[in-house]
Amino acid sequence: MSKTNTIFLLKEQVEKQKKLYDIKEKFSYRFDSRTRRLILTYTIPKMVKGKSGNQVIRKVNKEKYISQINDKNWKKYFKGSNSIVIDHSKLVEKLTLQAQEKYDGGIDEYDFKWWIDRWLDRKVGKTKDIKPLSHHTIKGNRNHINQYHQWVIEKYTDSVEIRSHIDNGVDWFEEYYSEKLISKVWNKTTCGTSYRNIKSFYNYVADKSRGQFPYDILRRLKLPKAKNKRDKINRTEYEKIIKFIVDNKDDDLWGKFIMFLRLQLKTGMRVSELVGIKNNEVDEEEKCIWVEGKSGRRQLNFNSKDDEIIWEDILKKKNPKSPYLFYQTRVQFYPKQKKRIEIDRDLQSHTTTSFYLDKFREMRTFLGLRGKFVITSQSLRRYFITRFAKETGNRDLTRQIVGHSTTRMTDYYMGEMIEDDTITTISTGV
């Protein structure tokens, strides 16, 4: 039977049953063009801003994906008093009434996307303390909630209503992360990161909905634990990196990346903090760099005798035409001079984290360092944290310098202390 004939027969059967059972609700059906699964289509009223700025009611189209019914087996679901048409008439009526209940307040609190927008607009977060959110946190929130939102509304059209997450949110998120893990789009660490972001969103809704949404709905989920293979660099790897810096710091192909290496070994900065340093955050008078990180603003000093060379190199990098210390450049080869020269590419944009990570992988292969997920850019940060904490005996100072919110996170990075006392922190003179 052709697709046209199938949908015609379906519509004919639905109209007959609506008349037979005196169904007044307006809804219809269609088959998904790709999967040929049944889709219920209906409308609900929604309050929006009109052209004049006044609140007006509009009809909004909604869809519900019926995965168990397709264009081959649909007939058995549309028979007699057990017809699915009856159930769907009750569902559409219920959703319409729920939408109308919200008009008294003149807000869209039933809308999933409305809550997402409010969550992303917040300026402070709450764990044990209330504190301002960093742009890194907000960026992570936006990335994870938008991915989840897109996935869940494509799979389950009733997810557009935030109250439907009360009964279904746990199952939806479990299916979401399972699909990502099975397809190997995510590893277990990414899964855990997404979980923390979505859990934070749902708890925000619970806090702000005045008891209409339960707290901690994801608590029963038992996520697979990630096995962290990442390690700090060992003595041999440290010496290889130092030699690499000394040999290549004047090479245009490696120069900018090596400056990143030196700064990370000196300060333990995150990659995202390194690439985004602004010229006005380099305080020439105080000989320090101000860093805006996840835990707020912090000061990194370069005022010891050992810091003189690296500080001079930092000042040389400053370009008055760019707001960023490390703006975007590219390396071009000139055959006549037989030289590779770094030239400006975009003075108004900072170097991307991808540039640093790609160069790090290239260096890791070149030096024969331990491979993927073992030695990464975080290994240098972990090296700094471990060494500084051991040499100073001050975990809280270490926490402040590297921008951790708690010493618990600093302890996680430290793991077991480096036992070889012959290693010293990087000489900033290289």
C-alpha positions in Angstrom: 0.0 0.0 0.0 1.4 3.5 -0.9 2.2 6.0 1.8 -0.6 8.3 0.6 -3.2 5.6 0.9 -2.0 4.6 4.3 -2.3 8.1 5.7 -5.7 8.6 4.0 -7.0 5.4 5.7 -5.6 6.5 9.0 -7.3 9.9 8.9 -10.6 8.3 7.8 -10.5 5.9 10.8 -9.6 8.7 13.2 -12.5 10.9 12.0 -15.0 8.0 12.4 -13.9 7.3 16.0 -14.0 11.0 16.9 -17.6 11.1 15.8 -18.4 7.7 17.4 -17.0 8.7 20.9 -18.0 12.4 20.6 -14.4 13.6 20.9 -14.1 17.4 20.7 -10.3 17.9 21.2 -8.4 18.9 18.0 -5.5 16.6 17.1 -4.3 14.5 14.2 -1.7 12.0 13.2 1.1 11.6 10.7 3.9 9.2 10.1 7.5 10.3 10.4 9.0 10.5 6.9 12.2 8.8 8.0 11.3 6.2 10.6 7.6 5.8 9.6 6.7 5.9 13.3 3.4 7.5 14.3 3.3 11.1 15.5 0.5 12.7 17.4 0.1 16.4 16.5 -1.9 18.9 18.5 -1.9 22.5 19.8 -1.9 24.1 23.2 -2.4 27.7 24.1 0.7 29.7 25.2 1.0 33.3 26.5 3.5 35.4 24.5 4.3 39.0 24.0 2.4 40.6 21.1 3.6 43.4 18.8 2.4 46.0 21.2 4.2 44.4 24.1 1.1 43.1 25.7 0.6 39.5 26.7 -1.5 37.6 24.2 -2.4 33.9 23.8 -1.2 32.0 20.8 -1.7 28.4 19.7 1.5 26.5 19.7 2.0 23.3 17.7 3.1 20.3 19.6 4.0 16.7 18.7 4.4 13.4 20.5 6.4 10.6 19.0 4.6 7.2 19.4 7.5 4.8 18.9 5.6 1.5 19.1 3.2 2.3 16.3 4.3 2.5 12.6 2.6 2.5 9.2 2.6 -1.4 9.2 0.9 -2.1 12.5 -1.2 1.0 13.1 -4.6 -0.6 12.5 -4.7 -2.8 15.6 -4.3 0.4 17.8 -7.3 2.1 16.3 -10.0 -0.5 17.0 -13.2 -0.3 19.1 -13.3 1.1 22.7 -9.6 0.4 23.2 -8.7 2.8 20.4 -5.6 5.0 21.1 -7.7 7.9 19.9 -9.6 7.9 23.2 -6.4 8.0 25.2 -4.9 10.8 23.2 -8.1 12.9 23.4 -7.7 12.7 27.2 -4.0 13.5 27.0 -4.5 16.6 24.8 -7.3 17.8 27.1 -5.0 17.4 30.1 -2.1 19.2 28.5 -4.4 22.1 27.4 -5.7 22.5 30.9 -2.2 22.5 32.4 -1.2 25.2 30.0 -4.2 27.3 30.8 -3.5 27.1 34.6 -0.4 29.1 34.1 -2.1 32.2 32.7 -3.0 33.7 36.1 0.7 34.4 36.7 1.3 35.6 33.2 4.5 33.5 32.9 5.8 30.5 31.0 6.8 28.4 34.0 5.5 25.2 32.3 8.0 25.6 29.4 11.3 23.6 29.5 13.1 26.2 27.4 11.9 29.1 29.6 13.6 27.4 32.6 16.8 26.8 30.6 17.0 30.5 29.7 16.5 31.5 33.3 19.1 29.0 34.5 21.7 30.3 32.0 20.9 33.9 32.9 21.8 33.5 36.5 24.8 35.3 37.9 25.6 33.2 41.0 25.7 29.5 41.8 25.1 27.6 45.0 26.9 24.6 46.3 28.0 24.8 50.0 28.4 28.6 49.4 26.8 31.2 47.2 29.3 32.6 44.8 29.5 34.4 41.4 29.7 32.1 38.4 32.7 32.2 36.2 32.3 32.4 32.4 33.9 28.9 32.3 31.0 27.5 34.4 28.4 29.3 32.3 30.0 28.1 29.1 29.9 24.5 30.4 26.3 24.9 31.6 25.2 26.2 28.2 27.0 23.4 26.3 25.5 20.5 28.3 22.0 21.8 28.8 21.6 22.8 25.1 22.8 19.3 23.9 20.4 17.6 26.3 17.5 19.9 25.4 17.9 19.3 21.7 18.1 15.5 22.2 15.2 15.1 24.5 12.7 17.3 22.6 13.5 15.4 19.4 12.9 12.1 21.2 10.0 13.0 23.5 7.9 15.9 22.4 6.1 16.1 25.8 9.5 17.0 27.3 8.7 20.7 26.3 6.6 20.8 29.5 8.9 21.0 32.5 6.4 19.1 34.7 6.7 16.1 32.5 10.4 15.9 33.7 9.2 15.1 37.2 8.1 11.6 36.2 10.3 11.1 33.1 13.5 13.1 33.7 15.5 10.3 35.2 14.6 7.9 32.4 15.3 10.4 29.8 18.7 11.4 31.1 19.7 7.8 31.6 18.7 7.0 28.0 20.6 10.1 26.9 23.9 9.3 28.5 23.7 5.6 27.7 23.3 6.4 24.0 26.3 8.7 24.1 28.4 6.0 25.9 27.4 3.2 23.6 28.1 5.3 20.4 31.4 6.3 22.0 30.7 9.9 21.5 31.4 10.3 25.2 33.7 8.6 27.7 32.7 8.1 31.3 34.3 11.4 32.4 32.2 13.4 30.0 29.1 11.5 31.2 29.8 12.5 34.7 30.3 16.2 33.7 27.0 16.2 31.9 25.3 14.6 34.9 26.5 17.3 37.2 25.3 20.1 34.8 21.8 18.6 34.3 21.5 17.8 38.0 22.3 21.4 38.7 19.6 22.6 36.2 16.9 20.4 37.7 17.8 21.5 41.3 17.6 25.1 40.1 14.1 24.5 38.9 13.2 22.8 42.2 14.6 25.8 44.2 12.7 28.4 42.1 9.4 26.7 41.4 8.2 27.0 45.0 7.7 23.3 45.7 6.1 22.5 42.3 9.2 20.5 41.2 10.9 17.9 43.5 14.5 18.4 44.5 17.3 16.0 43.3 15.3 13.9 40.9 18.5 12.3 39.5 19.6 11.0 42.8 18.8 7.4 42.0 21.0 7.3 39.0 24.2 5.3 39.4 26.6 6.5 36.8 29.5 4.4 35.6 32.7 5.5 37.4 35.4 6.9 35.2 38.9 5.5 35.6 41.2 8.4 35.4 44.3 7.4 33.6 45.8 10.9 33.5 49.1 11.2 35.3 51.6 13.9 36.2 54.8 14.0 34.2 57.6 12.0 35.7 61.3 13.0 36.0 62.3 11.7 32.5 59.4 13.4 30.8 60.1 16.6 32.7 63.7 16.7 31.5 62.6 16.0 27.9 60.1 18.9 28.0 62.7 21.3 29.5 65.2 20.3 26.7 62.5 20.7 24.1 61.8 24.3 25.5 65.5 25.2 25.4 66.0 23.8 21.9 62.9 25.3 20.3 61.9 28.5 22.1 63.2 30.7 19.3 61.6 28.6 16.5 58.6 30.4 15.0 56.9 27.1 14.5 57.0 26.3 18.3 57.6 29.7 19.9 54.1 30.6 21.0 53.3 27.1 22.2 56.6 27.0 24.2 55.6 30.2 25.9 52.4 28.5 26.9 54.4 25.6 28.3 56.6 27.8 30.3 53.7 29.7 31.8 51.8 26.5 32.6 54.8 25.0 34.3 55.5 28.2 36.2 51.9 28.9 37.3 49.7 25.8 36.8 47.2 27.8 34.8 44.4 26.0 32.9 44.7 26.0 29.1 41.5 28.1 28.7 43.1 30.7 31.1 46.4 30.7 29.3 45.0 31.4 25.8 42.6 34.1 27.0 45.1 36.3 28.9 44.4 40.0 28.1 47.1 42.7 27.8 45.3 44.8 30.5 45.6 41.8 32.9 49.4 42.0 32.6 50.4 44.4 35.4 53.8 45.7 34.5 54.1 47.7 37.7 53.3 44.8 40.1 54.9 42.2 37.8 51.9 40.0 37.9 49.1 38.5 35.7 45.5 38.7 36.8 43.6 35.6 35.9 39.8 35.3 35.8 39.1 31.6 36.5 36.4 29.3 37.7 36.9 30.3 41.3 37.1 34.1 40.6 39.9 36.5 40.0 43.4 35.7 41.3 46.9 37.2 41.0 50.0 35.3 39.7 53.3 37.0 40.5 56.5 37.1 38.5 58.6 39.2 40.9 61.4 36.9 42.0 64.9 36.9 40.5 64.3 33.6 38.7 61.3 35.2 36.9 63.2 38.0 35.2 63.7 36.2 31.8 60.1 34.9 31.5 58.7 38.3 32.6 60.7 40.0 29.9 59.4 37.5 27.3 55.8 38.2 28.4 56.2 41.9 28.0 57.7 41.4 24.5 54.6 39.5 23.5 52.3 42.5 24.2 51.0 44.1 21.0 49.3 47.5 21.5 47.0 46.7 18.5 45.5 43.6 20.2 43.5 43.2 23.4 45.1 39.8 23.9 48.6 38.7 24.9 48.3 35.6 22.6 46.3 36.8 19.6 45.8 34.5 16.6 48.8 34.1 14.3 49.9 31.6 11.7 53.3 30.3 10.6 54.2 30.8 6.9 57.1 29.4 5.0 59.2 31.7 2.8 61.1 29.5 0.2 63.6 32.3 -0.7 64.7 32.9 2.8 64.2 29.2 3.7 62.5 30.3 6.9 59.2 29.9 8.7 57.9 33.2 10.0 55.0 33.7 12.4 52.7 36.4 11.0 49.5 38.0 12.4 46.2 36.5 11.5 43.5 38.1 13.7 44.6 40.7 16.3 41.1 40.9 17.8 40.8 37.1 18.7 42.8 35.1 21.2 44.5 31.9 20.3 42.2 28.9 20.6 42.5 26.1 23.1 42.5 23.8 20.0 45.8 25.3 18.9 47.4 24.5 22.2 46.0 21.0 22.5 47.0 20.1 18.9 50.6 21.4 19.5 50.7 19.5 22.8 49.8 16.2 21.1 52.4 16.9 18.4 55.1 17.5 21.1 54.0 14.4 23.0 54.5 12.2 20.0 57.8 13.9 19.0 59.2 13.4 22.6 57.8 9.9 23.1 55.8 10.9 26.2 53.2 8.5 27.5 50.1 8.6 25.2 46.5 9.8 25.0 44.6 10.2 28.3 47.8 9.7 30.3 50.0 12.7 29.6 47.9 15.7 28.6 48.1 19.5 29.2 46.5 18.7 32.6 49.6 16.7 33.5 51.7 19.9 33.6 49.0 21.5 35.8 49.1 18.5 38.1 52.9 18.6 38.2 52.9 22.2 39.3 50.2 21.5 42.0 52.1 18.5 43.3 55.5 20.2 43.4 54.3 23.5 44.9 52.3 21.8 47.6 55.2 19.7 48.6 57.7 22.5 48.6 55.6 25.0 50.5 53.6 22.5 52.7 50.7 24.9 52.2 47.7 23.2 50.4 45.5 26.3 50.8 48.0 28.6 49.1 48.3 26.0 46.3 44.6 26.0 46.0 44.5 29.8 45.7 47.3 30.0 43.1 45.8 27.4 40.7 42.2 28.6 41.2 40.5 25.7 42.9 37.3 26.3 44.9 38.2 23.7 47.6 41.3 22.0 48.9 39.5 18.7 48.1 40.0 19.4 44.4 43.6 20.2 45.0 44.1 16.9 46.9 42.5 15.1 43.9 45.1 16.7 41.6 48.0 15.9 43.9 47.3 12.2 44.2 50.4 10.6 45.7 53.2 13.1 46.1 56.3 13.0 43.8 58.9 11.1 45.8 61.9 12.1 43.8 63.3 15.2 45.6 65.9 15.8 42.9 63.3 17.3 40.6 62.8 21.1 41.1 60.2 23.4 39.7 60.9 24.8 36.3 63.5 27.5 36.1 61.7 30.4 34.6 64.9 31.5 33.0 64.5 28.9 30.1 
